[in-house]
Amino acid sequence: MNIKRAKQEVKNTIEAYLLKDEFGAYEIPSIRQRPVLLIGPPGVGKTQIMEQIARECQIGLVSYTITHHTRQSAVGLPFISKKSYGGKEYSVTEYTMSEIVASIYDKMESTGLKEGILFIDEINCVSETMAPMMLQFLQCKTFGNHKIPEGWIIVAAGNPPEFNKSVREFDVVTLDRIKLIPVEADFSVWKEYAYHESIHPAIISYLDVKNQNFCQIETTVDGKMFATPRGWEDLSRLIEVYEKIGKAVDRDVIFQYIQHPGISKDFANYLELYYKYEDQYQVDEILKGVIKEELCEKLVRAPFDEKLSVIGLVLSKLGNLFKEAMEQENYTAALMEQLKLFQDGTNKSATSRLGDVVTALSMERHRKKAADLLSRREDYRMRRVLHKLQDYLQILKVDHLEDTSAAWDRLRSLFAKESRAYDEMIDQCGEALEHGFDFMEAAFGDSQEMVIFITNLNTNYYCIRFLQEYECERYYQYNKKLLFEDREGELKKRIDAAFRG
């Protein structure tokens, strides 16, 4: 299954395992809670979804790559203790607590989270001395003499043997005690994720037409050659930063992430053309309504891959605008939620009330951050809300507004500016989308290229969110008219033919 479905399966498993009866006991007792084992190619996202799942389920996460451990660090060190059996005293070998088990208790103590995920990566690549310990761990949920605490769910991951010569296959006895989830690379699912995470548009548009290069791992006489989803995402972040600091991304830089000579060379050539098209077609001006006839005529005569790149540029610029608008919406909603807490506060002065709100939110942020329950975007939003509330508090103090009614009126007027900023962003996004359609119609009319444009609007997370807020008549018109199966099949044939040539 693809990584999106695998993520949902793990979340479903967690929900089932953590369900309790009316007496507080788990509906599925710990002994029957099978460890989850994800098996799939490297770089497909197995580790990454664990962080997402822990945040979304608001539970703890302790993560280890088991190949970094020795038997002693995983199981604990032996020591001699004295015990009495049948009235006689004996020396008995016991073990100190495993570092891994201790980490779970440390996480519970530092975060207050009593339930969570223990994630063990590369579990089928352990050394010969560690192999029996891993089997015991999967079968009995123990490291050495110490059990995994109740409420902590074991999830493990590994690569199939074709990707790692160190892989040890599990026997049937072990496999019959785990919940096995095979994972495969799926570009269509990754593309949804890529839009949501703002992966560089050059990478999305390149892989859109050459998705065979999305995840490719080969063993040759010269060694292993590979391109993975993780490699493309990390390369994307580097390209973004290199663009900001004015550094060139050439074939050598790309190969540092996409370690496949043919694919890295091909993408380097594509990226060079992408920048060329970005400069030539002036997409920022297009979305402001400046549509030059000579550029439309040039695009009509251009090769199909050039047309796809320009469409990708338009979609990327629109997606970034929509993303900023949606983030403003989320920020505004979060700010309003905190102001409501001020309104519902105790009988204190206005500045004391707002000060309490700021303190509570700051403590909540630090708690969630310490527990790794905030994504980077969520943390930025909370910090932004905190900063604005602190500005509001300073304004109340400067204006000596201690009466809660008068202070509330002042806060409402201040908040109205944020609300207006969101409305203005929505209007700007709507105008940009209309200009995007103006350009597409001027260059292509009712064509296969318009199908590509509409299809990608339907794929981009932020475009979908925006179109739920903004009614664009032409979007609905073309969506209904152009997107049906025989046109999509015809389009794919044309794309394949263009790139084979």
Stockholm file with secondary structure:
# STOCKHOLM 1.0

chainA/1-501         MNIKRAKQEVKNTIEAYLLKDEFGAYEIPSIRQRPVLLIGPPGVGKTQIMEQIARECQIGLVSYTITHHTRQSAVGLPFISKKSYGGKEYSVTEYTMSEIVASIYDKMESTGLKEGILFIDEINCVSETMAPMMLQFLQCKTFGNHKIPEGWIIVAAGNPPEFNKSVREFDVVTLDRIKLIPVEADFSVWKEYAYHESIHPAIISYLDVKNQNFCQIETTVDGKMFATPRGWEDLSRLIEVYEKIGKAVDRDVIFQYIQHPGISKDFANYLELYYKYEDQYQVDEILKGVIKEELCEKLVRAPFDEKLSVIGLVLSKLGNLFKEAMEQENYTAALMEQLKLFQDGTNKSATSRLGDVVTALSMERHRKKAADLLSRREDYRMRRVLHKLQDYLQILKVDHLEDTSAAWDRLRSLFAKESRAYDEMIDQCGEALEHGFDFMEAAFGDSQEMVIFITNLNTNYYCIRFLQEYECERYYQYNKKLLFEDREGELKKRIDAAFRG
#=GR chainA/1-501 SS CCHHHHHHHHHHHHHHHTCBCTTSCBSSCGGGCCCEEEECCTTSSHHHHHHHHHHHHTCEEEEEEGGGCCHHHHHCCEEEEEEEETTEEEEEEEECCCHHHHHHHHHHHHHCCCCEEEEEESGGGCCTTTHHHHHHHHHHSEETTEECCTTEEEEEEECCGGGCTTCCCCCHHHHTTSEEEECCCCHHHHHHHHHHTTCCHHHHHHHHHCGGGSSEEEEETTEEEEECHHHHHHHHHHHHHHHHHTCCCCHHHHHTTSCCHHHHHHHHHHHHHHHHHHHHHTHHHHTTTCCCHHHHHHHHHSCHHHHHHHHHHHHHHHHHHHHHHHHHHHHHHHHHHHHHHHHTCCSSCHHHHHHHHHHHHHHHHHHHHHTTCCCHHHHHHHHHHHHHHHHHHHHHHHTTCCSHHHHHHHHHHHHHHHHHHHHHHHHHHHHHHHHHHHHHHHHTSSSHHHHHHHHHHHHCHHHHHHHHHSCCHHHHHHHHHHCSHHHHHHHHHHHHHHHHC
#=GC SS_cons         CCHHHHHHHHHHHHHHHTCBCTTSCBSSCGGGCCCEEEECCTTSSHHHHHHHHHHHHTCEEEEEEGGGCCHHHHHCCEEEEEEEETTEEEEEEEECCCHHHHHHHHHHHHHCCCCEEEEEESGGGCCTTTHHHHHHHHHHSEETTEECCTTEEEEEEECCGGGCTTCCCCCHHHHTTSEEEECCCCHHHHHHHHHHTTCCHHHHHHHHHCGGGSSEEEEETTEEEEECHHHHHHHHHHHHHHHHHTCCCCHHHHHTTSCCHHHHHHHHHHHHHHHHHHHHHTHHHHTTTCCCHHHHHHHHHSCHHHHHHHHHHHHHHHHHHHHHHHHHHHHHHHHHHHHHHHHTCCSSCHHHHHHHHHHHHHHHHHHHHHTTCCCHHHHHHHHHHHHHHHHHHHHHHHTTCCSHHHHHHHHHHHHHHHHHHHHHHHHHHHHHHHHHHHHHHHHTSSSHHHHHHHHHHHHCHHHHHHHHHSCCHHHHHHHHHHCSHHHHHHHHHHHHHHHHC
//
